[in-house]
Every structure is written in structure tokens, then in C-alpha cells.
Amino acid sequence: MIDSQAIVHPDASIGENVTIGPFSYIGPGVSIGDDTWVSANVVIKGPTSIGKGNKIFQFASIGEECQDKKFAGEQTRLEIGDNNVFRECCTVHRGTVQDQGLTKIGSGNLFMAYTHVAHDCVVGDNVIMANNASIAGHVHVGDNAILGGMTGVHQFVKIGAHAFTAGCSLVLQDVPPYVMASGQSAVPRGINSEGLKRRGFSKEAIAAIRKAYKLLYRSSLTTAEALPQLRELAERFPEVAFMADFVEQSSRGIVR
């Protein structure tokens, strides 16, 4: 159902069983998938593709131009998957040509009130960003990561899958998979063992991840010296291989 007081551009594509509330604006180049619910007073601009079963609450701004002074009106995009929830006053911006021209959000994510996803970010699946968490341009967030309320993430930082940042954290370097970080600037505090248990990781896998963490952070080894031992451990536990790959590929360096 599209409310009579909503404005939907004729070039927008609206799927089946979509609800759009009063005073919302759906611009040209916007595609909204089936069973999506858009509350009142929402602005969605294109080019933006939104999948199925999403919920977008009041005063959210989705697909707006980025806050980058280099942006000169180029044709850039936002892609959103299925079954995401965008709570009140969320802001999600399109990409820039300085990157891939694309901001991309996966499926099953929860963006709480006042969260911000900047240009060229890539957010995986089943991510939670708590109230007022913000990620700057070009940030990548892995699957099942949780960013606590008022977390701020510096541009180009990568947050690994299953990582966790505490409330009010300032993240200036990459957070490896499974790692909990907090502080200003954020430092490692252990592994997200409770989250791993909830997601079905075995006791043996969690123990291996804990050992990998100790090699990185509790031994006297440098990161380069720890990596061969992580690779050896990963031969028996592929979960550790995921962590080793992330650390090896980090361009900003990992939190310390």
C-alpha cells in the first residue's frame, strides 16, 4: 500500500506488497523489493536497489549523496540486500568514483537509531550497529560483527567477521575476526567467545581461536612472526585461517 500523501517518482520500481507511509519520498532510480515496509517521512534517493523484506523507519535517509567534497554528482550506487532493519534517523550514502562507486549492504542487518553508513562502505550479513554507531567512508564490516553504541570507525578500516566493539569505541585500525575491542583508541580485549557460542562454534574451534589471539596479542611475537604459527594452527582449524588471512591482508595494521 502506498499512502496517498507519499511521493513516488514514476521512474521508481516498487515490488509487490510494499508499504510506503505518508510524506515519504521515493526518487528516480530507486528499486524496492517485495514485502518491504517504508514508514512515514522517509527519503530514498537513487540509484538505489533495495531487496525484499526490509523495514525502514521514520526519518531515515537512504541513498543520499555522500559527504565527500570530491563528489561532483557522478552516477554512483547503493545496493541493499534482504530483511534489513533501518531504525529512526539512519543515514546511508551512495558511493564515490574514487572507489568502486558503490556502497553495499548485505542481508539480515540491524541499524539502530541514528546510525550512519558513509560512502563506499561494504557491510556484510547479520551485522548489528547500535545507536549512534558511525562508519566513515570505505569501511568494510564483516558478517556477524557488532558495533556498540556510539562506536566511531575511521575511514578505510576493516572490521572482521564476528568482531565486537564496545560502546563509545574509537576504531582507528583494523579489528581482526572474533576480536573484542574497546577504548579511545580501541585496543583488543579478548575474543568474542559468547557470540561464537551463540553462533554454533564448537568448543575446539573457540579454543583454537583463543590460542590464535594469544599468539597475536599475548606473546612476544610481532605480527609477522605470529603469522606462520597461525597458519600451522589453521591446518586443523579453518576458522583460524580466516583470521590469519585478515591479518596478513591488513593495510592499516590491526588494533594493538
C-alpha positions as CSV (number, residue, x, y, z in Angstrom):
1,M,0.0,0.0,0.0
2,I,1.3,3.4,-1.0
3,D,-0.1,6.2,1.0
4,S,-1.8,9.0,-1.0
5,Q,0.5,11.5,0.7
6,A,3.7,9.8,-0.3
7,I,5.6,10.9,-3.3
8,V,6.8,8.1,-5.6
9,H,8.7,9.1,-8.8
10,P,7.3,7.4,-11.9
11,D,10.7,6.0,-12.7
12,A,10.9,4.2,-9.3
13,S,10.3,0.4,-9.3
14,I,8.1,-0.8,-6.5
15,G,7.7,-4.6,-5.8
16,E,4.6,-6.5,-4.6
17,N,3.2,-6.0,-1.1
18,V,5.3,-2.9,-0.4
19,T,4.1,-0.3,2.1
20,I,5.1,3.3,1.9
21,G,3.9,5.7,4.6
22,P,2.7,9.3,4.3
23,F,5.2,12.1,3.4
24,S,7.9,9.7,2.3
25,Y,9.8,10.4,-0.9
26,I,10.9,7.7,-3.3
27,G,13.1,9.2,-6.0
28,P,14.0,8.2,-9.6
29,G,16.3,5.2,-9.9
30,V,15.1,3.6,-6.8
31,S,14.1,-0.1,-6.8
32,I,12.3,-1.5,-3.7
33,G,11.8,-5.3,-3.4
34,D,8.7,-7.2,-2.4
35,D,7.3,-7.1,1.2
36,T,9.4,-4.1,2.2
37,W,7.9,-1.6,4.7
38,V,8.7,2.1,4.5
39,S,7.4,4.2,7.3
40,A,6.3,7.9,7.1
41,N,8.8,10.7,6.4
42,V,11.5,8.5,4.8
43,V,13.6,9.8,2.0
44,I,15.1,7.2,-0.5
45,K,17.1,8.5,-3.5
46,G,18.7,6.7,-6.3
47,P,20.4,5.0,-7.9
48,T,19.5,2.6,-5.0
49,S,18.4,-1.0,-5.1
50,I,16.6,-2.4,-2.0
51,G,15.9,-6.1,-1.7
52,K,13.0,-7.9,-0.2
53,G,11.5,-7.8,3.3
54,N,13.3,-4.7,4.6
55,K,11.9,-2.3,7.2
56,I,12.8,1.4,7.1
57,F,11.6,3.5,10.0
58,Q,10.7,7.2,10.1
59,F,13.1,10.0,9.2
60,A,15.7,7.6,7.7
61,S,17.7,8.9,4.7
62,I,18.7,6.2,2.3
63,G,20.8,6.7,-0.9
64,E,21.7,10.3,-0.4
65,E,24.8,11.9,-2.0
66,C,27.9,11.4,0.1
67,Q,29.5,13.9,2.4
68,D,32.7,14.0,0.4
69,K,34.0,17.3,-1.1
70,K,35.4,15.4,-4.1
71,F,31.9,14.2,-5.1
72,A,30.8,16.1,-8.2
73,G,27.5,14.5,-9.0
74,E,28.8,11.3,-10.6
75,Q,26.5,8.4,-11.1
76,T,27.1,6.2,-8.1
77,R,25.0,3.5,-6.4
78,L,23.7,2.0,-3.2
79,E,22.8,-1.7,-3.0
80,I,20.9,-3.2,0.0
81,G,20.0,-6.9,0.4
82,D,17.1,-8.5,2.1
83,N,15.5,-8.4,5.6
84,N,17.4,-5.5,6.9
85,V,16.0,-3.1,9.6
86,F,16.9,0.6,9.4
87,R,15.6,2.4,12.6
88,E,14.8,6.0,13.1
89,C,17.1,8.6,11.5
90,C,19.6,6.2,9.9
91,T,21.7,7.7,7.1
92,V,23.2,5.6,4.3
93,H,25.1,7.3,1.5
94,R,25.9,6.2,-2.1
95,G,29.5,5.5,-3.2
96,T,32.1,7.6,-5.0
97,V,34.1,7.2,-8.2
98,Q,37.3,7.3,-6.2
99,D,36.4,3.8,-5.0
100,Q,34.0,1.3,-6.8
101,G,31.2,3.8,-7.0
102,L,29.1,1.6,-4.7
103,T,28.0,1.4,-1.1
104,K,26.9,-2.2,-0.4
105,I,24.9,-3.6,2.4
106,G,24.1,-7.3,2.8
107,S,21.1,-9.0,4.4
108,G,19.7,-9.5,7.9
109,N,21.4,-6.4,9.4
110,L,20.1,-4.2,12.2
111,F,20.9,-0.5,12.0
112,M,19.6,1.1,15.2
113,A,18.6,4.7,15.5
114,Y,20.9,7.5,14.3
115,T,23.5,5.1,12.8
116,H,25.5,6.3,9.8
117,V,26.9,4.3,6.9
118,A,29.2,6.5,4.7
119,H,30.1,6.3,1.1
120,D,31.8,3.2,-0.3
121,C,31.3,1.1,2.8
122,V,30.7,-2.6,2.5
123,V,28.6,-4.2,5.2
124,G,28.1,-8.0,5.3
125,D,25.3,-10.0,6.7
126,N,23.7,-10.1,10.2
127,V,25.6,-7.1,11.4
128,I,24.3,-5.0,14.3
129,M,25.2,-1.3,14.6
130,A,23.8,0.0,17.9
131,N,22.5,3.5,18.4
132,N,24.7,6.3,17.0
133,A,27.4,4.0,15.7
134,S,29.0,5.5,12.6
135,I,31.3,4.1,10.0
136,A,33.3,6.5,7.8
137,G,34.0,6.2,4.1
138,H,35.4,3.0,2.6
139,V,34.9,0.9,5.8
140,H,34.3,-2.8,5.5
141,V,32.3,-4.7,8.2
142,G,32.3,-8.5,8.1
143,D,29.4,-10.8,8.8
144,N,28.0,-11.0,12.3
145,A,30.1,-8.1,13.6
146,I,28.5,-5.9,16.3
147,L,29.4,-2.3,16.8
148,G,28.4,-0.9,20.2
149,G,26.5,2.3,20.6
150,M,28.4,5.5,19.6
151,T,31.3,3.5,18.1
152,G,33.2,5.6,15.6
153,V,35.2,3.8,12.8
154,H,37.9,5.7,10.9
155,Q,37.8,5.6,7.1
156,F,39.3,2.6,5.3
157,V,39.2,0.5,8.5
158,K,38.1,-3.1,8.3
159,I,36.1,-4.9,11.0
160,G,36.4,-8.6,10.8
161,A,33.5,-11.1,10.9
162,H,32.2,-11.9,14.5
163,A,34.2,-9.0,15.9
164,F,32.7,-6.8,18.6
165,T,33.4,-3.2,19.6
166,A,32.2,-1.8,22.9
167,G,30.1,1.3,23.3
168,C,31.9,4.6,22.6
169,S,34.9,2.9,21.0
170,L,37.1,4.9,18.5
171,V,38.4,2.4,16.0
172,L,41.4,3.7,14.1
173,Q,42.9,0.3,12.9
174,D,41.6,-3.0,11.6
175,V,39.8,-5.3,14.1
176,P,40.5,-9.0,13.2
177,P,37.7,-11.5,13.1
178,Y,36.4,-12.7,16.5
179,V,38.2,-10.0,18.4
180,M,36.5,-7.7,21.0
181,A,37.9,-4.1,21.1
182,S,37.1,-1.1,23.2
183,G,38.6,2.3,24.1
184,Q,39.7,5.6,22.6
185,S,41.7,4.5,20.6
186,A,40.3,1.0,20.6
187,V,42.5,-1.8,21.8
188,P,41.9,-5.6,21.9
189,R,40.2,-7.1,24.9
190,G,39.9,-10.8,24.1
191,I,37.8,-12.9,21.7
192,N,34.0,-12.7,21.3
193,S,33.6,-16.2,22.8
194,E,30.0,-15.6,23.9
195,G,29.0,-14.6,20.4
196,L,30.8,-17.6,18.9
197,K,29.0,-19.9,21.2
198,R,25.6,-18.5,20.2
199,R,26.5,-19.0,16.5
200,G,27.3,-22.6,17.0
201,F,31.1,-22.6,17.0
202,S,32.5,-25.8,18.6
203,K,34.5,-25.7,21.9
204,E,37.5,-26.9,20.0
205,A,37.2,-24.1,17.4
206,I,36.8,-21.4,20.1
207,A,39.8,-22.8,21.9
208,A,41.9,-22.6,18.7
209,I,40.7,-19.0,18.1
210,R,41.7,-18.2,21.7
211,K,45.1,-19.7,21.1
212,A,45.5,-17.6,17.9
213,Y,44.5,-14.5,19.8
214,K,47.2,-15.2,22.4
215,L,49.8,-15.7,19.6
216,L,48.9,-12.3,18.2
217,Y,48.4,-10.3,21.4
218,R,49.8,-12.1,24.4
219,S,53.1,-13.5,23.1
220,S,56.3,-11.6,22.5
221,L,55.9,-12.2,18.7
222,T,55.5,-9.5,16.1
223,T,52.5,-9.9,13.8
224,A,54.9,-11.1,11.0
225,E,56.4,-13.7,13.4
226,A,53.0,-14.9,14.7
227,L,51.6,-15.5,11.2
228,P,53.5,-18.8,10.5
229,Q,52.2,-20.2,13.7
230,L,48.7,-19.1,12.9
231,R,49.0,-20.9,9.5
232,E,50.1,-24.0,11.3
233,L,47.1,-23.9,13.6
234,A,44.8,-23.2,10.7
235,E,45.7,-26.5,9.1
236,R,43.5,-28.1,11.8
237,F,41.0,-25.3,12.3
238,P,39.8,-23.4,9.2
239,E,38.3,-20.7,11.5
240,V,41.9,-19.6,12.3
241,A,42.8,-19.4,8.6
242,F,40.1,-16.8,8.2
243,M,41.8,-14.8,11.0
244,A,45.3,-15.2,9.5
245,D,44.1,-14.1,6.0
246,F,42.6,-11.0,7.5
247,V,45.7,-10.1,9.5
248,E,48.0,-10.7,6.5
249,Q,45.9,-8.6,4.2
250,S,45.5,-5.7,6.6
251,S,46.8,-2.4,5.1
252,R,46.2,-0.2,8.1
253,G,47.5,-2.6,10.7
254,I,45.5,-4.3,13.4
255,V,44.4,-2.9,16.7
256,R,47.1,-3.2,19.4
